Amino acid sequence: MLQHALLFLSLLISALLVRHLHELPLAFRPQGDVHCYGSIATLSASNSVYAPGCLRLTRDGRFSSVFSANEEELRRKEKQEGWNIDLTGHALPGLWDGHAHLLQYGEMLASVQLHDARGFTEIHALIGAYRQLHPGAGSRQSWIIGMGWDQSHLPHGLLPSAKDLPADLYILLHRIDFHCIWVSPPVLSLLGPQIPAPPEGGTIPSAGVFCDNAIDLILPFLPPPTKAQKKSFVLNAQRKLHSYGMVGIHDAGVVQEDRELYEEMAETGELQLRIYAMVECRIRNSFCPEEAKKVEREDGMLIVRSVKLFADGALGSWGAALLAPYSDKPSTNGTMLLAPSLLTQLTAQWSAAGYQVNIHAIGDAANRAAISAIASARPKNVPSPAFRLEHAQIIAPEDQRKLPALGIVASIQPTHATSDQFIAEARLGKQRLAESAYRMKSLLQAGVPVVLGSDFPVEPPPALRGVYAAVTRRDPATGRWVGGGNGFFEEQRLTVWEALSGFTRGVAFAGGASDEAGAVEKGKWADWIVLDRRVVEDPKSGWEWLREEEGLVRETWIRGKRVFGRTEGEASAGISFELA
């Protein structure tokens, strides 16, 4: 009798558990430990492709094996517990962005977005629409923040001034490259009756526009976002990035309070995007060991062991530091944000403290100074991971030849080339452009490690659009390019596998995580994405499908947990990463 009672109780509990599991949201249901797809491109060193293929996971969120499978056999396993089979899906390693700005992207999503604005009328309309949604915005306590303006889209291509913005609102608008801000008359008045002279490494090209180090004149007056607002920026940003197949980023400039926020969110499980953070000092371009802290979480959700320095400004605002004057503005060579001797000193100090040094360098003068600084530090402390040139946009031929021997990583954004193509020849002239600028393929062929990213929110974040830009050298937004042939300096095109590796294995290498990330391989973090179609190296099929900003990614998985599922919404918004 007792045996019958125990059997009945056992069956009842099982039935209740099954019912409970069916009632649970998808994100909370136990995930199977084997996932099979129509194809799996591993992007390993051998670039193995399994079609069909399966991933087996460990309980702590790593790949335990990757193997080929028979489609007929998989059909028989479809209903077996622990097997998730989707033969219409095609898996790749999770995508990374090698140079991005997470909080700024989250803030942009909550700000006035000006990237498509053409002229002052459209800018005023966007500000007005924002105020309708945020009635209190524009006060001294709550400024209107916007991002994405470009003077080439304004009348006569001239820089704006404060008087071009509403006279009764506090407004701060970031230029598309974040190297200049444009402020309204009330903000400008905070400086007093006389605009101060710009500090070294900064310019004030018009009354109301402040570039590079001159931005520091305005920032002390800007009401900072609250911690709660910053957390919402992170949550909204990572949710959007998951939909693009992003599993991690190299966050290029994280101050102490933001690193502490990331630590808290990683501890609570709210951080669902891997972050490799570069330290940025409160006083930019300084040595601040008291603000820095190395972090290497066992789960890999947050790693801090590198630093960001800034050598120059940006090309679009004539701030990139050049060896010879700008072709369309011969009165200037751009702006070095610090003396080369100080850059060398800081590189040595951070290197001695055990940090990877990553230097923002766009112009050829800035890249020469950065290469020299790294070369001087290297004999004392051979870096691992290797030191990096962030952007590496314009490098003189003789300096390009130095990079392989020094082991310097070139951190490149393919969409910078396709965005800049419309102004690059005007800024640089034909010869300098052809020999020195946007040399992605040439550097890779010379043996320079290349990591790819977007620099979002400067450019849109979808990595697959970055792949499109890399393999076609065309603007993902329009499909257009400047010049003859089939793309902007088409000889610099990458293969699709080189491009995908740049957003996966390349990023892992540049962050010293080659054993942990960047490929679907045994022992690595179980981070992968699922697409509707298989990526194959077939130019006849074209790459236009990669231009789509939304809808390319079916699923995104991190640590064996699904964080995004297109057909059923975001699978795990807000859940913790507690693994049994």
PyMOL commands that set and color helices and strands:
alter all, ss='L'
color gray80, all
select helices_A, chain A and resi 2-23+26-28+71-77+102-109+120-133+151-153+155-157+162-164+185-189+213-217+219-221+227-243+256-268+340-352+364-377+397-400+403-406+414-428+430-436+440-445+463-472+490-492+496-502+505-510+539-541+544-547
alter helices_A, ss='H'
color red, helices_A
select strands_A, chain A and resi 34-41+49-50+53-57+63-68+83-93+95-100+112-113+144-149+171-175+180-183+202-206+209-212+246-254+274-279+295-296+302-310+356-361+388-391+409-412+450-452+528-531+553-558+561-565
alter strands_A, ss='S'
color yellow, strands_A
deselect
rebuild
show_as cartoon
